[in-house]
Amino acid sequence: MLSLRKEILHLQENKMEIGIIGAGTMGSGIAQVAAQNGHQVILVDSMENALSKSKSELQFSLKRLEEKGRITEQQSSEIQNNIIYSTEITSLRNSKLVIEAIIEKLEVKHQLLYELESVVSDNCIIASNTSSIPIASLGSILSNSKRIIGIHFFNPAPVMPLVEIIPSVQTSSVVLEKSIQILKDWGKVVVVCKDTPGFIVNRVARPFYGEALRIYEEGKADFSTIDWAITEFGGFKMGPFTLMDYIGNDINYSVTESIFEAFYFDPRFKPSFTQRRHVEAGFYGRKSGRGYYDYSEGAIEVFPSKDEVLGKAIFERILVMLINEAIDAVFMQVATPEDIDLAMTKGVNYPKGLLKWADEMGLEKILNKLDELFHEYGEDRYRPNPLLRKMVREKRSFF
């Protein structure tokens, strides 16, 4: 048997066949990434119309890249020729890595993975692009669960640099190292994280939305003022309400609910009634024409109250909550401080890493602000992380 290093070198020299299951936005995007890196890609979906749509959208996307001078006509043709579209899972028999990107329902994924394992070879890596289902649970259906791994891309996959790689308790070290090498060869920024709810990004980012909603519910500021505070004083590209409208309130609320439940109803992740009511009303955001803002033609624009004292207070409160969550991810060994900061800057475009921000702001100042919130509200939501207290006591920093 080849050593791990020789196997990795072999992968680099011989482009292996990649299988993708699910021709939706994510699956199609991942297929494009693999094809752009010279792999033969088999994109499988049970629906012919989904495959046709994926093919036409890829042609449109590549045409735009041609027009911008980023690829040549020949490169565009080669990328398209690298993808085979199929409705049959048996088409994946020669794939060495298969990534599923289907609906986020455990029973549906289990059925697929059970069928897939009977098709692919024994040394094929089976990966999931899930953002919410435990990798260990997905692997439980496999007879060889050492081959399961999470490979979580961010949308749009061809553009967003970050990929979270999540080994489960079953995943072998060989599968982990191979997966890291493949994604790095694709030019992706790779972070490795523990198989915990939300992984890095969806876990650490919860206060960006949750605390903004809480501030609104307390009547301290309206949506536009909170968004203004975050972009004006934090340098974020979008405020939380603009971003939730962009993502879709239905999707964002569903992720919040699943993480809240997965963390055994920890109050740090408690969902908001305001967001739930918007979802119930069909106010999903841009895609429905109405969310926290009205996107219909002729809608009256709502302007923020540009009170600097209020704006700075809003920004600081949300920031310390984000930092506390990032520190908790270090404390619970979800990932390294370096990977956590990389994940937040490359996965959700934060202006700087939260732990680097913490060092600059001063850990003692962050602890004092959290203690102030904790004493005022008496809720575990605001409890400072034990690692933060320890680092302040020992006068340490993250970097």
C-alpha positions in Angstrom: 0.0 0.0 0.0 1.3 3.5 -0.8 2.2 5.7 2.1 0.0 8.7 2.7 2.5 11.1 1.2 2.9 9.0 -1.9 -0.9 8.7 -2.2 -1.2 12.5 -2.0 1.5 13.0 -4.7 -0.3 10.4 -6.8 -3.5 12.4 -6.5 -1.7 15.6 -7.6 -0.2 13.9 -10.6 -3.3 12.1 -11.8 -6.6 14.0 -11.7 -9.1 11.7 -10.2 -12.8 11.4 -11.1 -15.0 13.4 -8.7 -18.7 12.6 -8.2 -21.2 15.2 -7.1 -24.8 14.3 -6.1 -27.4 17.1 -6.3 -27.6 19.6 -9.2 -28.9 22.5 -7.1 -26.9 25.7 -6.6 -24.4 24.2 -4.2 -23.9 20.9 -6.1 -23.5 22.7 -9.4 -21.1 25.2 -7.9 -18.9 22.4 -6.5 -19.0 20.6 -9.8 -17.7 23.7 -11.5 -14.9 24.1 -9.0 -13.7 20.5 -9.6 -14.0 20.8 -13.4 -12.1 24.1 -13.4 -9.3 22.1 -11.7 -9.1 19.6 -14.5 -11.1 16.8 -12.9 -13.6 14.6 -14.8 -16.8 15.3 -12.9 -20.0 13.2 -12.8 -22.9 15.4 -11.6 -25.8 13.2 -10.6 -29.4 14.2 -9.9 -32.6 12.1 -10.2 -34.4 15.1 -12.0 -33.5 15.7 -15.6 -34.7 19.3 -15.4 -32.4 20.0 -12.6 -29.4 18.7 -14.7 -30.5 20.8 -17.7 -30.8 23.9 -15.5 -27.4 23.2 -14.0 -25.8 22.8 -17.5 -27.4 26.0 -18.8 -26.4 28.0 -15.7 -22.8 26.8 -16.0 -22.7 27.9 -19.6 -24.0 31.3 -18.6 -21.5 31.6 -15.7 -18.5 30.6 -17.9 -19.6 33.0 -20.7 -19.5 35.9 -18.2 -16.0 34.8 -17.1 -15.0 34.8 -20.8 -16.4 38.3 -21.2 -14.5 39.5 -18.2 -11.3 38.0 -19.6 -10.8 35.6 -16.7 -10.9 32.5 -18.9 -10.4 31.8 -22.6 -13.1 30.3 -24.9 -10.9 27.1 -25.0 -10.8 26.9 -21.1 -14.6 27.4 -21.0 -15.1 24.6 -23.4 -12.7 22.3 -21.5 -14.5 23.0 -18.2 -17.9 22.2 -19.7 -16.5 19.0 -21.3 -15.1 17.9 -17.9 -18.7 17.5 -16.5 -20.9 14.6 -17.4 -24.6 14.9 -16.3 -26.4 11.7 -15.2 -29.6 10.6 -13.5 -28.0 7.3 -12.4 -26.0 6.9 -9.2 -24.2 3.9 -10.8 -22.4 6.5 -12.9 -20.2 7.1 -9.9 -18.6 3.7 -9.8 -15.2 5.0 -10.7 -15.2 8.2 -8.6 -12.6 8.5 -5.9 -14.4 11.3 -4.1 -18.1 11.8 -4.0 -19.7 14.9 -2.4 -23.4 14.9 -1.7 -25.2 18.2 -1.8 -28.9 17.2 -1.5 -31.7 18.3 0.8 -30.9 18.7 4.5 -32.9 15.8 5.8 -31.1 13.0 7.6 -33.4 10.2 6.5 -33.0 11.2 2.8 -29.2 11.5 3.1 -29.0 8.1 4.9 -30.9 6.4 2.0 -28.6 8.0 -0.5 -25.4 7.1 1.3 -26.5 3.5 1.9 -27.1 3.2 -1.9 -23.9 5.0 -2.8 -21.7 2.8 -0.7 -22.9 -0.2 -2.7 -21.8 1.5 -6.0 -18.4 3.1 -5.3 -15.1 1.4 -4.6 -13.8 0.6 -1.1 -11.2 3.5 -1.2 -13.7 6.1 -2.4 -14.1 9.1 0.0 -17.7 9.8 0.8 -18.3 13.5 1.8 -21.3 15.6 2.7 -21.7 19.3 2.1 -24.2 19.5 5.0 -24.2 22.7 7.1 -26.4 21.3 9.9 -26.4 17.5 10.2 -23.7 15.8 12.3 -21.1 13.9 10.2 -21.0 11.1 12.7 -24.8 10.6 12.2 -24.3 10.5 8.4 -21.5 8.0 8.7 -23.5 5.6 10.9 -25.3 4.2 7.9 -22.1 3.1 6.2 -20.5 -0.3 6.7 -17.1 1.5 6.4 -17.7 4.7 8.3 -14.0 5.6 8.3 -14.5 7.1 4.8 -17.1 9.7 5.8 -16.1 13.4 6.1 -17.8 16.8 6.0 -16.7 19.1 3.2 -18.7 22.3 3.6 -18.5 24.9 0.8 -20.0 28.4 1.0 -22.3 29.8 -1.6 -21.4 30.6 -4.4 -18.8 27.7 -4.3 -16.7 28.9 -7.3 -16.3 32.4 -5.7 -16.2 31.9 -1.9 -12.7 30.7 -0.9 -13.5 29.0 2.4 -14.2 25.3 2.9 -14.8 23.8 6.3 -13.5 20.2 6.6 -15.2 18.2 9.4 -13.9 14.8 10.4 -16.3 12.8 12.5 -15.3 10.5 15.3 -15.2 7.7 12.7 -13.2 9.4 10.0 -9.7 8.0 9.4 -6.6 10.3 9.5 -5.8 9.2 5.9 -9.2 10.4 4.6 -8.8 13.7 6.5 -5.4 14.4 5.1 -6.4 13.4 1.5 -9.4 15.7 1.7 -7.4 18.6 3.0 -4.9 18.2 0.2 -7.6 17.9 -2.5 -9.2 21.1 -1.4 -5.9 23.0 -1.1 -5.1 21.8 -4.6 -8.3 23.4 -5.7 -7.1 26.7 -4.3 -9.5 26.8 -1.4 -8.8 28.2 2.1 -9.2 25.1 4.3 -10.2 25.1 8.0 -10.6 21.9 10.0 -13.2 21.9 12.8 -14.8 19.5 15.2 -18.1 17.8 14.4 -20.2 20.1 16.5 -23.5 22.0 15.6 -22.9 24.8 13.1 -19.2 23.8 12.7 -17.3 27.2 12.9 -19.1 29.8 10.8 -22.8 29.0 11.5 -22.0 28.7 15.2 -19.8 31.7 15.8 -22.0 34.0 13.6 -25.3 33.4 15.5 -24.9 36.6 17.7 -24.6 38.8 14.6 -28.2 38.0 14.0 -29.5 37.1 17.4 -28.2 40.1 19.3 -29.3 42.5 16.6 -32.8 41.0 16.8 -32.7 41.3 20.6 -31.7 45.0 20.5 -34.6 45.6 18.1 -37.1 43.7 20.3 -36.0 45.8 23.3 -36.9 48.9 21.3 -33.5 50.4 21.4 -33.2 50.9 17.7 -34.9 50.0 14.4 -33.6 47.7 11.7 -31.9 50.5 9.6 -30.2 52.0 12.6 -28.8 48.7 13.8 -27.5 48.0 10.2 -26.0 51.5 10.0 -24.2 51.0 13.4 -22.6 47.7 12.2 -21.4 49.0 8.8 -20.4 52.5 10.1 -18.5 51.5 13.2 -17.6 47.9 12.5 -16.7 48.1 8.8 -19.0 45.1 7.9 -20.2 45.1 4.3 -23.8 44.4 5.4 -25.7 44.9 8.6 -27.5 41.9 10.1 -31.0 42.8 8.8 -29.8 43.4 5.3 -27.8 40.2 5.4 -30.7 38.2 6.8 -32.9 39.5 4.0 -30.2 38.5 1.5 -29.8 35.0 2.9 -33.5 34.5 3.4 -35.3 34.7 6.7 -36.7 31.2 6.3 -33.2 29.8 5.9 -31.6 31.9 8.6 -34.4 31.1 11.1 -34.2 27.3 10.3 -30.4 27.3 10.9 -30.9 29.2 14.2 -33.6 26.7 15.3 -31.5 23.7 14.4 -28.4 25.0 16.3 -30.5 25.9 19.3 -31.9 22.4 19.5 -28.6 20.8 18.8 -27.0 22.7 21.7 -29.7 21.3 24.0 -31.5 24.7 24.0 -28.6 26.7 25.3 -30.0 30.3 25.7 -27.0 31.7 23.7 -28.7 30.4 20.6 -32.3 31.2 21.4 -34.3 32.1 18.3 -36.2 35.3 17.9 -40.0 35.7 17.8 -39.5 38.7 15.5 -37.8 36.6 12.9 -40.3 33.8 13.4 -43.2 36.2 12.8 -41.5 37.4 9.6 -41.1 33.9 8.4 -44.7 33.0 9.2 -45.8 36.1 7.3 -43.8 35.1 4.3 -41.4 38.0 4.7 -38.4 36.0 3.6 -36.4 38.9 2.3 -35.3 39.9 -1.2 -36.6 36.7 -2.8 -40.1 37.4 -1.6 -40.0 41.2 -2.1 -40.4 41.9 1.6 -38.3 41.1 4.7 -37.1 43.5 7.3 -37.2 45.9 4.5 -39.7 46.5 1.7 -38.1 45.7 -1.7 -41.3 46.4 -3.8 -41.3 49.1 -6.5 -42.0 52.5 -5.0 -41.4 51.4 -1.4 -40.5 54.2 0.9 -36.8 54.1 2.0 -36.3 54.0 5.8 -33.3 56.0 7.0 -31.3 55.3 10.2 -31.1 57.5 13.2 -27.4 58.4 13.0 -26.9 58.9 16.7 -23.2 58.1 17.2 -23.4 57.2 20.9 -26.3 54.8 20.2 -24.5 53.4 17.1 -21.3 52.7 19.0 -23.1 51.0 21.8 -25.0 48.8 19.4 -21.9 47.8 17.5 -19.9 47.1 20.7 -22.7 45.0 22.2 -22.9 42.8 19.1 -19.2 42.6 18.7 -18.5 41.4 22.2 -21.1 38.7 21.8 -19.5 37.5 18.6 -16.1 37.5 20.3 -17.4 35.6 23.2 -18.8 32.9 20.8 -15.4 32.7 19.0 -13.6 32.3 22.3 -16.1 29.5 23.3 -15.2 27.7 20.0 -11.5 27.8 21.1 -12.4 26.8 24.7 -14.3 23.8 23.4 -11.6 22.9 20.9 -13.9 23.3 17.9 -10.9 24.7 15.9 -7.7 26.6 16.4 -7.7 30.4 16.9 -6.1 30.7 13.4 -8.8 28.6 11.7 -11.6 30.4 13.5 -10.4 33.8 12.3 -9.8 32.5 8.8 -13.3 31.0 8.7 -15.0 34.3 9.7 -13.0 36.5 7.3 -13.0 34.1 4.3 -16.4 32.5 4.9 -18.6 35.4 5.8 -16.4 38.4 4.9 -15.9 39.8 8.4 -13.6 42.8 8.2 -11.1 41.1 10.6 -10.8 37.9 12.6 -12.8 38.1 15.8 -9.9 36.8 18.0 -7.5 39.3 16.5 -10.2 42.0 17.1 -10.4 40.8 20.7 -6.7 41.3 21.1 -6.9 44.8 19.7 -9.9 45.8 21.7 -8.5 44.3 24.9 -9.8 41.1 26.6 -10.4 42.9 29.9 -12.7 45.5 28.2 -14.6 42.6 26.5 -15.0 40.8 29.9 -16.2 43.9 31.6 -18.8 44.6 28.9 -20.1 41.0 29.1 -20.2 41.1 32.9 -22.2 44.3 32.7 -24.7 42.6 30.3 -24.8 39.5 32.4 -25.5 41.4 35.6 -28.1 43.6 33.9 -30.1 40.8 32.3 -29.3 37.9 34.6 -29.4 35.6 31.5 -26.9 32.8 30.7 -27.0 34.2 27.1 -24.5 36.9 28.3 -22.2 34.7 30.5 -18.5 35.4 29.7 -16.6 32.3 28.6 -14.3 30.7 31.3 -11.4 31.0 28.9 -11.9 34.7 28.6 -11.8 35.1 32.4 -8.6 32.9 32.6 -6.8 34.8 29.8 -7.6 38.2 31.4 -6.4 36.9 34.8 -3.2 35.6 33.2 -2.8 38.7 31.0 -2.6 36.6 27.8 -3.7 37.3 24.2 -4.6 35.0 21.3 -1.9 36.2 18.9 
